[in-house]
Amino acid sequence: MNKTDASGAETPITNQPNASRRAFLATTTAALAAGSVTVSGAPQKPASAKRRPGASPSGQTFPAGFQWGAATAAYQIEGAIDADGKSQSIWDMFVRKPNAIWRGHTGEMACDHYRRYREDVALMKQIGLKAYRFSLAWTRILPEGTGTVNAKGLDFYDRLVDELLAAGITPFCTLYHWDLPLALHQRGGWTKRESADWFAEYTTVAARRLGDRITYWMTLNEPQVFITLGYQAGRHAPGLLLPIKDVLQAGHHALLAHGKGVQALRANTRNAQIGFAPATPIAYPATEQPDDVAAARAFNFGIQGYGFLFNASVGLPLKNPFNNAWWMDPVFLGEYPAEGLALYKNDAPTIEADDLKVISTPVDFCGVNIYFGFKIQSDGRGGPKVVLPTPAAPLTAFDWPVTPEALRWGPKFFHERYKQPIYITENGLALRDWVALDGKVHDPQRIDFTTRYLRELRRAVEDGVPVRGYFHWSIMDNFEWAEGYKQRFGLVYVDYDTQVRTPKASAAWYARVIATNGAVLG
């Protein structure tokens, strides 16, 4: 593959397998067998339908006021990429690169949500959503990234928010879900320290217009993904292959942007509840024995372990920043983890005075995107041992392991370390759904998957973790980044040729979950 630069030039991508951030995560099981992290192939018992000891009794509900929601991202659903003054983002550039996206798909139309948002909100109301997490397209609001505001772009989000509120649905707004304005990429993007100020300006514009009606805000979605895959691996926009020092510096600028974004929200809204939504693959213990729990906790926040996991199958060097602590400790604890600084050494980012103070500007909750985890045992010597899944272990259409325990132990570990209320800001299942001969979409695996995960989330609540809400990914099938339209995560089926929406069986099931506050989960 040829390295691209910050000019936005469309350098062809060659000999590069298609991979989205979710496909990137899916490579970890294969990577385990190739390196130095201790692994075990001990047989695992298949999942049982029987309630195990300690599980919730049938009919148990979630806390009063629990936010049952679903999530999307602007580029994945909106379409209308040049409508009403919107400019190009790095994804509009990246999808034109040969071999970058499965079958050459683009987000040009996506789900046409920009024109069909009323229909989509009506479906959300039909399902009974209490909350909806969506992102703003920076390029609709500030086409050049800074400077002149595009009134028509803000008008769209005005209408969307009003439609949600009229339907009794609480808006949860993500400011950045990977679609940096191309104009800012051509000025250096996240490699430039000025990017934090660009983001603060954009946040200020959005907050002043929408902050009277939006209470819940998230600054960045999965910074470790858009930095690692976008700037080091070249698998996502903008498709760069930078050395680790530059990658870590870009990541530092993104975290600085988070901090300045929080400050801008505080200055321009009233009573805002603010967090962010990192990607969080979870290490969970094989048993509840203290040694296993301690090993899983250590691995969950380790640096080199995750660096190895994401190494072999994606061609990244060991020194990559895909882990939990490197991105979350600065936000919640005001410091980078010592293990990471020791690993990266001279490649660690340049940190100016007060940077960490800005990055750790207080927030109100910890959002976590959780899809799967790794089973960890103690190796008997104070270290972790990764237990490989057996051939019988279930997999999603993304080849991800089905590990419901991640939704119990992830919130427990994050709350324990960061002392914040938890929102599950993404969780879901990729399938290859289609409309059956009876005109319906039958997705029993999605119902089974989500039942298992939500039961484990309920156990976290019973363990004392203040889990405030759950957002299913996604409300509708959508453009799944480098995977194009191959993967379907939605509760609502979208025919991309006709844009006809068909609620799946899982949508009716989720409506019952919401109506009973989880009692139907058993």
C-alpha positions as CSV (number, residue, x, y, z in Angstrom):
1,M,0.0,0.0,0.0
2,N,1.2,3.5,-0.7
3,K,1.2,6.0,2.1
4,T,-1.1,8.9,1.7
5,D,-0.4,12.4,2.9
6,A,-2.5,15.2,4.4
7,S,-3.3,16.7,1.0
8,G,-6.3,14.5,0.4
9,A,-4.9,13.0,-2.8
10,E,-6.5,9.8,-3.7
11,T,-3.6,7.4,-3.6
12,P,-4.7,3.9,-4.7
13,I,-4.8,1.3,-2.0
14,T,-3.3,-2.0,-3.2
15,N,-2.9,-5.4,-1.6
16,Q,-5.0,-4.3,1.3
17,P,-7.9,-6.5,2.5
18,N,-11.1,-4.7,3.3
19,A,-11.7,-4.2,7.0
20,S,-13.9,-2.0,9.1
21,R,-13.2,-1.2,12.7
22,R,-15.4,-4.1,13.6
23,A,-13.5,-6.4,11.2
24,F,-10.3,-5.1,12.8
25,L,-11.6,-6.1,16.2
26,A,-12.5,-9.5,14.8
27,T,-8.9,-10.4,14.0
28,T,-7.9,-10.7,17.7
29,T,-8.7,-14.4,18.2
30,A,-6.4,-15.4,15.3
31,A,-3.7,-13.0,16.6
32,L,-3.7,-14.8,20.0
33,A,-2.2,-17.9,18.5
34,A,0.8,-16.1,17.0
35,G,2.6,-14.3,19.8
36,S,3.7,-14.2,23.4
37,V,0.6,-13.7,25.4
38,T,-0.1,-17.0,27.3
39,V,-3.1,-18.8,25.9
40,S,-5.0,-21.9,26.9
41,G,-7.1,-24.2,24.7
42,A,-8.9,-25.8,27.6
43,P,-12.4,-26.9,26.5
44,Q,-15.2,-24.5,27.4
45,K,-18.7,-25.6,28.1
46,P,-21.3,-24.5,25.6
47,A,-23.7,-21.7,26.6
48,S,-26.7,-23.1,28.4
49,A,-30.2,-21.8,28.4
50,K,-30.5,-22.6,32.1
51,R,-30.1,-19.9,34.6
52,R,-26.8,-20.3,36.3
53,P,-26.1,-19.6,40.0
54,G,-26.1,-15.8,40.7
55,A,-28.1,-15.0,37.6
56,S,-31.2,-12.7,37.8
57,P,-34.5,-14.3,38.7
58,S,-37.2,-14.3,36.0
59,G,-39.0,-11.0,35.8
60,Q,-36.2,-8.8,37.3
61,T,-36.3,-5.3,35.8
62,F,-33.7,-2.6,35.3
63,P,-33.6,0.6,37.4
64,A,-36.4,3.1,37.1
65,G,-35.6,5.7,34.4
66,F,-33.3,3.4,32.6
67,Q,-32.6,4.8,29.1
68,W,-33.5,2.2,26.5
69,G,-32.1,3.4,23.2
70,A,-30.6,2.7,19.8
71,A,-27.7,4.4,18.0
72,T,-26.5,5.5,14.6
73,A,-23.8,7.7,13.0
74,A,-24.3,10.5,10.5
75,Y,-22.2,9.2,7.6
76,Q,-23.6,5.7,8.0
77,I,-27.3,6.7,7.5
78,E,-27.8,10.3,6.3
79,G,-26.8,10.2,2.7
80,A,-27.3,13.5,0.9
81,I,-23.6,14.0,0.9
82,D,-23.7,17.3,-1.0
83,A,-27.2,18.6,-0.1
84,D,-27.9,22.0,1.2
85,G,-24.4,23.2,1.5
86,K,-22.8,20.2,3.0
87,S,-19.1,19.7,2.0
88,Q,-16.9,16.6,1.7
89,S,-15.6,14.7,4.6
90,I,-12.6,12.3,4.8
91,W,-15.0,9.4,4.2
92,D,-16.3,11.0,1.0
93,M,-12.7,10.9,-0.1
94,F,-11.8,7.5,1.2
95,V,-14.7,5.6,-0.4
96,R,-13.4,6.6,-3.8
97,K,-10.1,4.9,-3.3
98,P,-9.9,1.6,-5.2
99,N,-10.4,-1.5,-3.0
100,A,-10.9,0.5,0.1
101,I,-14.6,-0.4,0.6
102,W,-16.3,-3.8,0.0
103,R,-17.7,-3.9,-3.6
104,G,-17.0,-0.2,-3.9
105,H,-19.9,0.9,-1.8
106,T,-20.2,4.5,-0.6
107,G,-22.3,6.5,1.8
108,E,-23.7,8.7,-1.0
109,M,-27.3,7.5,-0.4
110,A,-26.9,5.2,2.7
111,C,-30.3,5.1,4.4
112,D,-31.4,8.5,3.0
113,H,-32.1,9.5,6.6
114,Y,-31.5,13.2,5.7
115,R,-34.8,13.1,3.8
116,R,-36.6,10.3,5.6
117,Y,-35.8,11.3,9.2
118,R,-39.5,11.7,10.1
119,E,-40.3,8.2,9.0
120,D,-37.3,6.9,11.0
121,V,-38.3,8.8,14.1
122,A,-41.8,7.3,13.7
123,L,-40.3,3.8,13.7
124,M,-38.3,4.7,16.8
125,K,-41.5,5.7,18.5
126,Q,-43.2,2.5,17.3
127,I,-40.5,0.5,18.9
128,G,-40.8,2.6,22.1
129,L,-37.3,3.9,22.3
130,K,-36.7,6.2,25.3
131,A,-33.5,7.6,23.8
132,Y,-31.7,7.9,20.5
133,R,-27.9,8.3,20.0
134,F,-27.0,10.0,16.8
135,S,-24.0,12.1,15.5
136,L,-23.8,15.4,13.8
137,A,-22.0,15.7,10.5
138,W,-19.4,18.4,11.1
139,T,-19.4,19.2,7.3
140,R,-23.1,20.1,7.4
141,I,-22.6,22.7,10.0
142,L,-19.1,24.1,9.1
143,P,-18.4,23.1,5.5
144,E,-14.8,24.2,5.7
145,G,-14.4,22.9,9.2
146,T,-14.1,26.4,10.7
147,G,-15.4,29.8,9.8
148,T,-18.7,30.2,8.0
149,V,-21.7,28.4,9.5
150,N,-24.1,26.6,7.1
151,A,-27.6,27.5,8.4
152,K,-29.3,24.8,6.4
153,G,-27.2,22.1,8.0
154,L,-28.1,23.3,11.5
155,D,-31.7,23.6,10.4
156,F,-31.7,19.8,9.7
157,Y,-30.5,18.9,13.2
158,D,-33.0,21.4,14.6
159,R,-35.8,19.5,12.9
160,L,-34.5,16.1,13.9
161,V,-34.2,17.1,17.6
162,D,-37.7,18.6,17.6
163,E,-39.1,15.5,15.9
164,L,-37.4,13.3,18.6
165,L,-38.7,15.4,21.5
166,A,-42.2,15.4,20.0
167,A,-42.1,11.6,19.9
168,G,-41.0,11.5,23.6
169,I,-37.4,10.3,22.7
170,T,-34.4,11.8,24.5
171,P,-31.7,12.9,22.1
172,F,-28.1,11.8,22.9
173,C,-25.8,13.7,20.6
174,T,-22.3,12.6,19.5
175,L,-20.3,15.4,18.1
176,Y,-17.7,13.4,16.2
177,H,-18.2,10.0,14.7
178,W,-15.2,9.8,12.3
179,D,-16.2,12.2,9.5
180,L,-13.6,15.0,9.7
181,P,-14.1,17.7,7.1
182,L,-11.9,17.1,4.1
183,A,-10.8,20.7,4.3
184,L,-9.3,20.2,7.7
185,H,-7.7,16.9,6.6
186,Q,-6.0,18.9,3.9
187,R,-4.6,21.2,6.7
188,G,-3.2,18.2,8.5
189,G,-6.2,16.8,10.3
190,W,-5.6,15.3,13.8
191,T,-1.8,15.4,13.2
192,K,-2.1,19.2,13.9
193,R,-2.4,20.6,17.4
194,E,-4.8,23.1,16.0
195,S,-7.3,20.3,15.5
196,A,-8.3,20.6,19.1
197,D,-9.3,24.3,18.6
198,W,-11.1,23.4,15.3
199,F,-13.2,20.9,17.3
200,A,-13.9,23.4,20.1
201,E,-15.2,25.9,17.5
202,Y,-17.4,23.4,15.9
203,T,-18.7,22.2,19.3
204,T,-19.5,25.8,20.3
205,V,-21.6,26.3,17.2
206,A,-23.5,23.1,17.8
207,A,-24.0,23.7,21.5
208,R,-25.3,27.3,21.0
209,R,-27.9,26.1,18.5
210,L,-29.0,22.8,20.0
211,G,-28.0,23.0,23.7
212,D,-31.4,24.3,24.7
213,R,-32.9,21.0,23.8
214,I,-30.1,18.4,24.0
215,T,-29.0,17.5,27.5
216,Y,-26.8,14.5,26.8
217,W,-23.6,14.9,24.7
218,M,-20.7,12.8,23.7
219,T,-17.6,14.4,22.3
220,L,-15.7,11.6,20.4
221,N,-16.7,8.1,19.2
222,E,-14.0,5.5,19.5
223,P,-10.8,7.7,19.2
224,Q,-8.6,4.6,19.3
225,V,-10.3,3.3,16.2
226,F,-10.3,6.4,14.0
227,I,-6.7,7.2,15.0
228,T,-5.3,3.6,14.8
229,L,-7.2,2.5,11.7
230,G,-7.2,5.9,10.1
231,Y,-3.7,7.1,10.8
232,Q,-1.6,3.9,11.4
233,A,-3.2,1.0,9.6
234,G,-4.7,2.9,6.6
235,R,-7.9,0.8,6.8
236,H,-10.2,3.7,7.5
237,A,-10.4,7.3,6.4
238,P,-8.1,9.1,5.8
239,G,-6.1,6.0,5.0
240,L,-2.7,7.1,6.4
241,L,0.3,4.9,7.3
242,L,2.1,7.0,9.8
243,P,4.9,6.0,12.2
244,I,3.8,5.3,15.8
245,K,5.2,8.7,17.1
246,D,2.9,10.6,14.7
247,V,0.0,8.3,15.5
248,L,0.3,8.9,19.2
249,Q,0.6,12.6,18.7
250,A,-2.6,12.6,16.6
251,G,-4.3,10.7,19.3
252,H,-3.2,13.2,21.9
253,H,-4.6,16.0,19.8
254,A,-7.9,14.1,19.6
255,L,-8.0,13.7,23.4
256,L,-7.2,17.4,23.7
257,A,-10.1,18.1,21.4
258,H,-12.3,16.1,23.7
259,G,-11.3,18.2,26.7
260,K,-11.8,21.5,24.8
261,G,-15.1,20.2,23.6
262,V,-16.2,19.5,27.1
263,Q,-15.2,23.0,28.1
264,A,-17.2,24.5,25.1
265,L,-20.3,22.5,26.1
266,R,-20.1,23.7,29.7
267,A,-19.8,27.3,28.5
268,N,-22.6,27.2,26.0
269,T,-25.3,24.9,27.5
270,R,-27.2,24.5,30.7
271,N,-27.3,21.3,32.7
272,A,-25.4,19.3,30.1
273,Q,-24.5,15.7,30.8
274,I,-21.3,15.0,29.0
275,G,-19.2,11.9,28.3
276,F,-17.5,10.2,25.4
277,A,-17.7,6.7,23.8
278,P,-14.5,4.8,23.4
279,A,-14.3,1.3,21.9
280,T,-13.8,-1.2,24.7
281,P,-13.0,-4.8,24.0
282,I,-13.4,-6.5,27.4
283,A,-11.2,-8.9,29.3
284,Y,-13.5,-10.9,31.5
285,P,-12.6,-13.6,34.1
286,A,-13.0,-17.3,33.4
287,T,-14.3,-17.7,37.0
288,E,-15.2,-15.5,39.9
289,Q,-12.1,-16.6,41.8
290,P,-10.1,-13.6,43.0
291,D,-7.0,-14.6,41.0
292,D,-8.9,-14.8,37.7
293,V,-10.8,-11.5,38.4
294,A,-7.5,-9.8,39.1
295,A,-5.9,-11.2,36.0
296,A,-8.8,-10.1,33.8
297,R,-8.8,-6.6,35.4
298,A,-5.1,-6.2,34.8
299,F,-5.4,-7.4,31.2
300,N,-8.4,-5.1,30.6
301,F,-6.3,-2.1,31.3
302,G,-3.0,-3.4,30.1
303,I,-1.1,-1.9,27.1
304,Q,1.2,-4.7,25.7
305,G,-1.5,-7.4,25.9
306,Y,-3.9,-5.5,23.7
307,G,-1.0,-4.3,21.5
308,F,-0.2,-7.9,20.8
309,L,-3.8,-8.9,20.2
310,F,-4.2,-6.3,17.5
311,N,-0.9,-7.1,15.9
312,A,-0.6,-10.2,13.9
313,S,-3.6,-10.2,11.7
314,V,-3.7,-6.6,10.7
315,G,0.0,-5.9,10.1
316,L,0.4,-3.3,12.9
317,P,3.6,-3.2,14.9
318,L,3.4,-4.1,18.6
319,K,3.6,-0.5,19.5
320,N,0.0,0.4,18.5
321,P,-2.4,2.3,20.8
322,F,-5.4,0.0,20.6
323,N,-6.3,-0.5,24.3
324,N,-8.5,0.8,27.0
325,A,-6.3,2.6,29.5
326,W,-4.3,4.8,27.0
327,W,-7.4,6.5,25.9
328,M,-9.5,6.5,29.1
329,D,-7.0,7.2,31.8
330,P,-6.1,10.7,30.5
331,V,-9.8,11.6,30.4
332,F,-10.9,10.2,33.8
333,L,-7.6,10.1,35.8
334,G,-5.7,13.0,34.2
335,E,-2.6,11.0,33.2
336,Y,-1.4,8.5,30.6
337,P,-0.7,5.0,32.0
338,A,2.9,4.4,33.1
339,E,3.0,1.1,31.2
340,G,2.2,2.9,28.0
341,L,4.8,5.6,28.5
342,A,7.4,2.9,29.2
343,L,6.4,1.0,26.1
344,Y,6.3,3.9,23.7
345,K,9.3,5.7,25.3
346,N,10.6,8.4,22.8
347,D,7.5,7.8,20.6
348,A,5.2,9.1,23.4
349,P,3.4,12.3,22.4
350,T,4.6,15.7,23.2
351,I,2.4,17.0,26.1
352,E,2.3,20.7,26.7
353,A,1.6,22.4,30.0
354,D,-2.0,22.0,31.1
355,D,-2.8,19.5,28.3
356,L,-3.8,16.8,30.7
357,K,-5.7,19.3,32.9
358,V,-7.8,20.2,29.8
359,I,-8.2,16.5,28.7
360,S,-9.4,15.6,32.2
361,T,-12.0,18.4,32.4
362,P,-14.7,16.7,34.5
363,V,-17.4,14.7,32.7
364,D,-20.6,13.2,33.9
365,F,-20.6,9.6,32.6
366,C,-18.5,7.0,30.9
367,G,-19.9,5.7,27.6
368,V,-18.6,2.3,26.5
369,N,-19.1,0.5,23.1
370,I,-18.9,-3.2,23.9
371,Y,-19.4,-6.0,21.4
372,F,-17.2,-8.9,22.7
373,G,-14.5,-9.9,25.1
374,F,-11.6,-12.2,25.9
375,K,-11.8,-14.9,28.6
376,I,-8.9,-14.6,31.0
377,Q,-7.5,-16.9,33.6
378,S,-4.7,-16.4,36.1
379,D,-1.5,-18.1,34.9
380,G,-0.7,-18.9,38.6
381,R,2.3,-16.5,38.5
382,G,0.4,-13.2,38.7
383,G,-0.2,-12.9,35.0
384,P,-3.1,-13.4,32.6
385,K,-3.7,-16.4,30.4
386,V,-6.1,-16.0,27.5
387,V,-8.5,-18.9,27.1
388,L,-9.1,-19.5,23.4
389,P,-12.6,-20.3,22.3
390,T,-13.3,-23.9,21.1
391,P,-14.5,-24.7,17.6
392,A,-18.1,-24.9,19.0
393,A,-18.1,-21.4,20.2
394,P,-20.7,-19.2,18.5
395,L,-19.6,-16.4,16.1
396,T,-21.4,-13.5,14.6
397,A,-21.4,-12.7,10.9
398,F,-18.4,-10.5,11.6
399,D,-16.7,-13.6,13.1
400,W,-16.8,-12.0,16.5
401,P,-17.1,-14.3,19.5
402,V,-20.4,-14.2,21.3
403,T,-19.3,-13.4,24.9
404,P,-22.2,-12.0,26.9
405,E,-20.0,-11.8,30.0
406,A,-18.4,-8.8,28.5
407,L,-21.5,-6.7,29.3
408,R,-21.2,-7.6,33.0
409,W,-17.5,-7.3,33.6
410,G,-16.8,-4.3,31.3
411,P,-19.1,-1.9,33.2
412,K,-17.8,-3.3,36.6
413,F,-14.2,-2.8,35.7
414,F,-14.7,0.7,34.2
415,H,-16.8,1.9,37.1
416,E,-14.4,0.5,39.6
417,R,-11.5,2.3,37.9
418,Y,-13.1,5.6,36.8
419,K,-15.9,6.1,39.4
420,Q,-18.4,7.2,36.7
421,P,-22.0,6.2,35.8
422,I,-21.9,3.9,32.8
423,Y,-23.9,4.0,29.5
424,I,-23.6,1.1,27.1
425,T,-23.4,3.4,24.0
426,E,-23.1,0.6,21.5
427,N,-23.8,-3.2,21.6
428,G,-25.3,-5.4,18.8
429,L,-24.9,-8.2,16.4
430,A,-24.0,-8.4,12.7
431,L,-26.1,-10.8,10.6
432,R,-27.0,-11.4,6.9
433,D,-30.7,-10.7,7.2
434,W,-33.1,-10.6,4.3
435,V,-36.9,-10.3,3.8
436,A,-38.5,-13.7,3.8
437,L,-41.3,-14.9,1.5
438,D,-43.8,-13.9,4.1
439,G,-42.6,-10.3,3.9
440,K,-41.0,-10.4,7.3
441,V,-37.4,-10.3,8.6
442,H,-36.8,-13.1,11.0
443,D,-33.7,-12.6,13.1
444,P,-33.9,-15.0,16.1
445,Q,-30.1,-14.9,16.6
446,R,-30.2,-11.2,17.3
447,I,-32.9,-11.7,19.9
448,D,-31.0,-14.5,21.5
449,F,-27.7,-12.6,21.4
450,T,-29.2,-9.4,22.9
451,T,-31.1,-11.4,25.6
452,R,-27.9,-13.0,26.7
453,Y,-26.0,-9.7,26.8
454,L,-28.7,-7.8,28.6
455,R,-29.0,-10.5,31.2
456,E,-25.3,-10.0,32.0
457,L,-25.8,-6.2,32.0
458,R,-28.5,-6.7,34.6
459,R,-26.1,-8.7,36.7
460,A,-23.7,-5.7,36.6
461,V,-26.6,-3.6,37.9
462,E,-27.2,-6.1,40.7
463,D,-23.5,-6.0,41.5
464,G,-23.9,-2.3,42.2
465,V,-22.7,-0.7,39.0
466,P,-24.7,2.4,38.1
467,V,-25.6,1.5,34.6
468,R,-27.8,4.3,33.3
469,G,-28.8,3.2,29.8
470,Y,-28.3,0.8,26.9
471,F,-28.1,1.7,23.2
472,H,-28.5,-1.1,20.6
473,W,-26.4,-0.8,17.5
474,S,-28.2,0.0,15.4
475,I,-31.7,1.2,14.9
476,M,-31.4,0.4,11.2
477,D,-29.1,-1.4,8.8
478,N,-26.5,1.1,7.5
479,F,-23.2,1.7,5.7
480,E,-20.8,-0.2,7.8
481,W,-17.6,1.7,6.9
482,A,-15.0,-0.4,5.0
483,E,-17.5,-3.3,5.0
484,G,-20.0,-1.3,3.0
485,Y,-23.5,-2.7,3.1
486,K,-22.4,-6.3,3.7
487,Q,-23.1,-6.4,7.4
488,R,-26.6,-5.7,8.9
489,F,-26.8,-4.6,12.5
490,G,-30.2,-3.0,12.5
491,L,-33.5,-3.6,14.3
492,V,-35.0,-2.3,11.1
493,Y,-34.2,-3.8,7.7
494,V,-33.3,-1.3,5.0
495,D,-33.7,-2.2,1.3
496,Y,-30.9,0.0,-0.1
497,D,-32.4,-0.1,-3.6
498,T,-35.9,1.1,-2.6
499,Q,-35.2,2.6,0.9
500,V,-38.2,0.6,2.2
501,R,-37.9,0.0,5.9
502,T,-39.1,-3.3,7.4
503,P,-39.0,-3.7,11.2
504,K,-37.4,-7.1,12.0
505,A,-38.7,-9.6,14.6
506,S,-36.0,-8.2,16.9
507,A,-37.7,-4.7,16.8
508,A,-40.9,-6.1,18.2
509,W,-39.0,-8.1,20.8
510,Y,-37.0,-5.0,21.8
511,A,-40.3,-3.1,22.1
512,R,-41.4,-5.6,24.7
513,V,-38.1,-5.4,26.6
514,I,-38.5,-1.6,26.8
515,A,-42.2,-1.7,27.8
516,T,-41.4,-4.1,30.6
517,N,-38.1,-2.4,31.6
518,G,-36.3,-5.8,31.0
519,A,-38.7,-8.1,32.8
520,V,-39.3,-10.2,29.7
521,L,-35.6,-11.1,29.6
522,G,-36.2,-13.9,32.1
